Amino acid sequence: MPKPAVLIVGADKGGVGKTTVSRTLLDYFAAHQIPTRAFDTEAPKGTLKRFYPDASEIVDMNLVPDQMKIFDTLSGSHASVTVIDVRAGLLSPTLQSLRDIGFIEAAKKGQITFGVFHILGPTITSLDEISETAAYLGDAKYFMVKNFINNTHYFQWDEQTCGAYFNRVKDAVETPVRRRSVLPR
């Protein structure tokens, strides 16, 4: 059995497109017939759950039984990929909890494939989140996502400032997300 993959999508700010990116990942895996499950931590309402009622479950990351639903079932699940859409403001605390329970250490040892899609907002404050979240990750794959789908403009970011933040994270990948234009044929 291949090792499980866990992808966390989050930010410490709301309205930056976390659920949009989670939906895109789930669409991609479905199109490639990769068995996937998802957890929506927007308890109790669950925005992601509305779009993927059969593939996702609403959990509260502050409750140990819900954390166990996610992580104790990784090896027994039929899904090879688990996507976790983390509620706004909980990315750093979630990563800290994962470090504390040994999950990130298991990823370092190669027992789990682990990636974080950190959805960045357009302000300098969002860049400050990078240092905080990166400190928890170790060797996890870290994607810093600029979401342009919701017409966000990164007007406060000059190239030198941005580079100073992005270069602090070893092997991080900057990933822009843009709406694909549909042209008439």
Solvent accessible surface area in square Angstrom, and as a share of the most:
residue,aa,sasa,rsa
1,M,180,0.80
2,P,102,0.64
3,K,103,0.44
4,P,25,0.16
5,A,18,0.14
6,V,0,0.00
7,L,23,0.11
8,I,0,0.00
9,V,0,0.00
10,G,0,0.00
11,A,1,0.01
12,D,42,0.22
13,K,90,0.38
14,G,33,0.32
15,G,69,0.66
16,V,8,0.05
17,G,13,0.13
18,K,19,0.08
19,T,31,0.18
20,T,48,0.28
21,V,9,0.05
22,S,0,0.00
23,R,88,0.32
24,T,71,0.41
25,L,25,0.12
26,L,7,0.03
27,D,79,0.41
28,Y,113,0.43
29,F,21,0.09
30,A,69,0.53
31,A,82,0.63
32,H,104,0.47
33,Q,162,0.72
34,I,58,0.30
35,P,67,0.42
36,T,25,0.14
37,R,35,0.13
38,A,1,0.01
39,F,7,0.03
40,D,1,0.01
41,T,2,0.01
42,E,42,0.19
43,A,19,0.14
44,P,123,0.78
45,K,142,0.60
46,G,1,0.01
47,T,37,0.21
48,L,0,0.00
49,K,63,0.27
50,R,169,0.62
51,F,88,0.36
52,Y,40,0.15
53,P,80,0.50
54,D,149,0.77
55,A,38,0.29
56,S,7,0.05
57,E,70,0.31
58,I,52,0.26
59,V,1,0.01
60,D,41,0.21
61,M,14,0.06
62,N,109,0.56
63,L,95,0.47
64,V,92,0.53
65,P,90,0.57
66,D,18,0.09
67,Q,35,0.16
68,M,99,0.44
69,K,86,0.37
70,I,0,0.00
71,F,26,0.11
72,D,96,0.50
73,T,55,0.32
74,L,15,0.07
75,S,81,0.52
76,G,70,0.67
77,S,14,0.09
78,H,154,0.69
79,A,6,0.05
80,S,37,0.24
81,V,13,0.08
82,T,4,0.02
83,V,0,0.00
84,I,0,0.00
85,D,8,0.04
86,V,1,0.00
87,R,92,0.34
88,A,40,0.31
89,G,34,0.32
90,L,34,0.17
91,L,0,0.00
92,S,5,0.03
93,P,62,0.39
94,T,7,0.04
95,L,0,0.00
96,Q,77,0.34
97,S,41,0.26
98,L,2,0.01
99,R,112,0.41
100,D,95,0.49
101,I,103,0.52
102,G,32,0.31
103,F,11,0.04
104,I,4,0.02
105,E,82,0.37
106,A,18,0.14
107,A,17,0.13
108,K,102,0.43
109,K,135,0.57
110,G,35,0.34
111,Q,105,0.47
112,I,20,0.10
113,T,64,0.37
114,F,9,0.04
115,G,1,0.01
116,V,0,0.00
117,F,25,0.10
118,H,0,0.00
119,I,0,0.00
120,L,1,0.01
121,G,1,0.01
122,P,30,0.19
123,T,42,0.24
124,I,58,0.30
125,T,95,0.55
126,S,2,0.02
127,L,0,0.00
128,D,75,0.39
129,E,17,0.08
130,I,0,0.00
131,S,46,0.30
132,E,90,0.40
133,T,0,0.00
134,A,23,0.18
135,A,79,0.61
136,Y,31,0.12
137,L,5,0.03
138,G,49,0.47
139,D,107,0.56
140,A,18,0.14
141,K,92,0.39
142,Y,3,0.01
143,F,42,0.17
144,M,2,0.01
145,V,1,0.01
146,K,28,0.12
147,N,4,0.02
148,F,54,0.22
149,I,38,0.19
150,N,71,0.37
151,N,115,0.59
152,T,24,0.14
153,H,133,0.59
154,Y,26,0.10
155,F,150,0.63
156,Q,80,0.35
157,W,26,0.09
158,D,81,0.42
159,E,159,0.71
160,Q,158,0.70
161,T,41,0.24
162,C,15,0.09
163,G,22,0.21
164,A,52,0.41
165,Y,29,0.11
166,F,24,0.10
167,N,125,0.64
168,R,145,0.53
169,V,19,0.11
170,K,160,0.68
171,D,100,0.52
172,A,28,0.22
173,V,56,0.32
174,E,80,0.36
175,T,40,0.23
176,P,65,0.41
177,V,30,0.17
178,R,150,0.55
179,R,163,0.59
180,R,213,0.78
181,S,89,0.57
182,V,140,0.80
183,L,141,0.70
184,P,126,0.79
185,R,284,1.04
